[in-house]
Amino acid sequence: MNKKIQKLSEASYEINGISSEIQSFINISCNPKYSVIVEACAGSGKTWLLVNRILHILLNGAETSEILAITFTNKAAKEILKRLMNLLKELSLSSDEKISILLYERGISEKKILKFIPLARNLYQKLIIKNQNLSIYTFHGWFAYLMQITPLFFKSIRGYKLIEFTGKIMEDAYNQLITLVSKSKDESIIKKSLIILYDLVGTSNENIRKLLNIFIDKRVEWWILSRNNKNNAIEILRKLMGKDSKLDARFSLWKNSSKISDINVIVHLLKKGSLINKKRALIIEKILLSNPSANNFSILTNQFFDKNGKLRSNLKTKDLKNELVRYFKSDELLSVNKFDIKFKKIAEYLKELLKRSKESSILLINKALFKLGNIYLNIYQKIKFKKRVIDFSDLEWKIYCLFTDNNHVIYLQNRLNTLYKYILLDEFQDTSPLQWIIIKSWIEKYNIKKIKPSIFIVGDPKQSIYRFRHADPRIFTAACKLLKKRNAFVLRANRTWRNSIDLINVFNLSFKKNPIYTKQTTCCKNIGNVWRLPLVTNTFFFEKNINKNILKNNIYNNSPDNFYEEEDDFHKKEGKMIAQILLYLKKNFSINNTKSYNTKNNRNLIWSDVIILIRKRTHLLSYESALRYFGIPFISDKRNGLLESLEITDLIALLKFLNIPSDSLSLAHVLKSPISGSSDEDLIILAKRSEKTWWKRLQAICKDNIELFSLKRIYNLLKKWLAISLNLPVCNLLDIILYEGKIIKRYIQYTAEFKRNQVIGNIYKFLELSFKLNLNNYITLSKFIDILSNLDDKVENNSPSEEKVNAYVNAVRILTVHSAKGLEAPVVIILDANHSKQNSDKIGILCNWPQNKLKPEHFSVYSHEKGMARNILFKREKKFKEQEDWNLYYVALTRAKQLLIISGVRDKNKTNGLILNSWYERLKGATDLSINFLENIINNSSKLINLYNSNFKESNKIIFSLFESPCLELKNKSIINIAHDKINIDKGIIFHNLLERLCLQKKWPIIVPTIDFISRWLKCSLSLAKIGQEYVIKVLSQSHLRRFFDASKYLKAYNEMEIVINNITFRLDRVVEFNDEIWIIEYKLNLFKSEEKIYRIQLKKYRNSLKTIWMKKKIRVAFITSDGNLLE
């Protein structure tokens, strides 16, 4: 072992603050008899420890149902299960000797190994054959499970569908709020509140809406704080402000004799100065003798500092200096210094008064936002509950109520105590205060006489980077304190299995100023390096000896021809520099897959060995353009990746055309896309025709000229899709388009090999999105397009989350630091690292929730004016952000295994271009590449570019042939069938919707409205309204059906109840609860014999699902048809 590594390894592992050997560390961390909390650095094997602890638990005879593991993403949960099953499979197939080695490495003592060998060999079979599933949840997944076992008398949300994306609902809520404002009187609370916000926050609707959305995001904290007192937040804020909440602090100056005396000294001294000084002295003297007013205070402050807060300079004339020496009784230099200090102190005092004077308006802003926010929140909640959906915040709130309510928690506590004996919490640094309160409440309320659970917590506060998702790394410290009281072991691992020794040496130097960093060691002996590239300047970097004509023919390059002719900004130059370095590495850099010096297993670098990290996506397009131009395959992580991807914009253009056939631009887009594959010549022919729209031109061409096959093909498809688009849900329409248009095959043909998986994944993800948006209510094509235009990064507008940046595709990955957490690569490049500006929101909500408190201690709104009372909270928040910046930096650097490269753009406002405290500046001990060395790399890469691309031939492209069916005209019969089906569908919808709405009446008999009213109510034709009225009257007049609709005959009834079976959501038309039974009712226009069997199988599934909710009641299922029959 390397002596350097050996020396450092003494502090690699700690147990309760004492250095330890690795085997002792593993023995304790994996032993289920002990409760353990592990703080482990990046790459130290946190998941390995967690999986092996589960193995120990199973070997000790525990059932899988007694184990609860919680992590933070579904991907992490799958990874834990995958690793465990792979380990159990390996144990089941290995020899006794191999099993012995595996168990010993995992902390099983030699004495127990012989006993555990047969047990270890049979665990895989036991879990597979007996189908014993481990409970590995995300926090929200576990909360959802808890809602299923809550007592029935608790106001539960069972039967509601949990949704992740609520952007559309928030859009609807905001529109309803604006409608409500427009209809309200001037003196109404909602209008007054909005006017106050416009006056004090600004007239920008964007700012007001942002504040309201942040209020929605933090509503759980709001609910908790105002649970027993609606005005709690305002009272806390008012108390913090003191008398400044009522009185203008500026006026207190005239009553402060001490400060007036100090200012008069300044006046006296300035009178001995220049003419400007004398003039300012007279103004100050006049203001002090005037009555207190805001205007006078403003004039006074203007004599001390300008509107930007910059101190006024005072010309030190000879007379002034003499007076300063006389007054301060010191030498000239010291006297001038004392005068400047005194002047500055008065200015700071005036600034403080100015800030304090804002407190009353800040209080008004908070009152207004809380009133308006509550109205907005109520609208938002009503829309969700009407749709029978909830989001994660609703789930967290319900669970919090459950664990903090003594009437219900005892029941749940007993259930949990019975269920779980072993608790494992992964990535604990990402826990929110609310999640911690729930876990803490459970742990603390365990009955002392009963066996307490064995708890295992693992995480790394240095990698806490999700504060925007309410994560608080201080909770890790709180958990340590709590578990210490339970005699738990506190372990620390500072040794990584990922980074080379050269990288670790750089990390240890670079993170010296990080207050929570501890020196790290590594077990990797392979050679590594850290390169810091020269800062990019406006005269830096030129392409030499590159055959640009060859580059233009590259299959991966579809950049504009003038890419190099236009003026490049700094980040484009940075991208080009990195692209050529990558080409150099491709030829000259070797990857060592082992953790030793042995170079026999070295291999050449492939593109998937490289991860490029960016802090934000601002310059992503510049970097993509550079890589694309130089022929380097890449996959990037865009914010709105799904809807911005080319294949999805093509499909959206198609939907826009089907919605409005006169939209010629959308049609041209479709024709040029792979959906049609039309040539430029085809489009030129269309452009030259005289018809008004391109659709009419296409119709005319296809009737006149049968030789244009590609246009004929797409014309027939569009004609058919137009006919069915009026009657089908968007998801069904898209499904037909993908099948009939051979969309997948066509995009495979037109897409480079390394991107095919992502393109296919995006298309299917878009189809999935259409299904999800159509789940809660039927949406038209125009409405679907409207929803897509309003989707933002908070909505489901992303490429497939776990497949979109596929590590198995041979392409460079461009990721944000947040997206890269949990990943690693031999080569990591960090771009745009020479800046230190942190994201600082000018408006938002300040929430202080100490980790040891049951509820937040502060909740208030802030805008551009922050006042003085909350200074300590803002300073604390700033400190949290500074630490999170260190954490982001740590996560970024520790992704690299062998080579870390960092680059940045020169700051034109700095002499040396270097920004202090930037990631670039923080990097210590790295190899600073010289300009000459970089030029050599660029020259070598230029030769490689010409070599690689000169060998490229069009014939090397993989061509997929597509079978095209003959161009068939649409038959009238199919249109008639579609029209007939549409009539029956419309009848069914009217029957269903009318019955559902009438069921909301609590009195019997139910009043059926007139045909005119129904037509207006359901927005349908009079003929359909008449049919619907007849159906409903027929049903409600049947005596044997009265018990299902008369509220006095049943306990409860639910319309449109949603249930989830095998991850598929179903809606039950009506569920009626009686004393001893539950009826599931489905409305049907007719029930044909051929359909009956299929529907009965479906109802049986519904019944089995509801048995988990109403376990003690008989579940019955039946159809009610439009002719008044009940078919059970």
Protein Blocks (a to p, Z undefined) as FASTA:
>chain_A
ZZklmmmmmmmpccehiacdfklmmmmmmmmkbccdddddehilpmmmmmmmmmmmmmno
pafklpccddfbfklmmmmmmmmmmmmmmmmmmcfklmmmmmmmnopafklmmmmmmmmm
mmmmmmmmnopacddddfklmmmmmmmmgcfklccfehiacdfblklmmmmmmmmmmmmm
mmpcfkbmklmmmmmmmmmnopcfklmmmmmmmmmmmmmmmmmmmmmomklmmmmmmmmn
mmmlmpcfklmmmmmmklmmmmmmmmmmmmmmcfklmmmmmmmmmmmmmccdfklmmmmm
mmmocfkopacdddddfklmmmmmmmnopafklmmmmmmmmmmmmmmmmmmmmmmmmmmm
mmmmmmmmmmmmmmmmmmmmmmmmmnopacfklmmmmmmmmmmmmklmmmmmmmmmmmpm
cdcdehkllpcfklmmmmmmmmmmpcfkbccddddddddfklgcblmnopafklmmmmmm
mmmmnopacdddfbdfkbcfklmmmmmmmmmmpmkbccdddfbfbdcdddddddddfkgo
iaehiafklmmmpmklccdfklmmpccdfklmmmmmmmmmmmmmmmmpccdfbfcfblkl
gccddfklpccddfbfklmmmmmmmmmmnopacddddfklmlmpmklmmmmmmmmmmmmm
mlmklmmmmmmmmklopafklmmmmmmpmbfblklmmmmmmmmmmklmmlmmmmmmmmmm
mmmmmmgcfklmmmmmmmmnommmmmmmmpcfklmmmmmmmmmmmmmmmmmmmmmpccdf
klmmmmmmmpcfkbccbccfklmmcfkbccdddddfklmgoiacfbdcdehklccbdcdd
fbdcdddddfkbfbdfbdcdddfbnbjmlmmmmmmmmmmmmmmmmmmmmmmmmmpmkbcc
ddddddfkbmnlpaghiaklmpghiacddfklmmmmmmmmmmmmmmmmmmpcfklpccdd
ddddddddddfklmmmmmmmmmmmmmmmmmmmmmmmmmmpmbdcdddddfklmmmmnopa
fklmmmmmmmmmmmmmpmklmmmmmmklpmbdcehiacdeehiacddfbacddfkbccdd
dddfbdcfklmmmmmmmmmmmmmmmmmmmmmbccddddddfkopacZZ
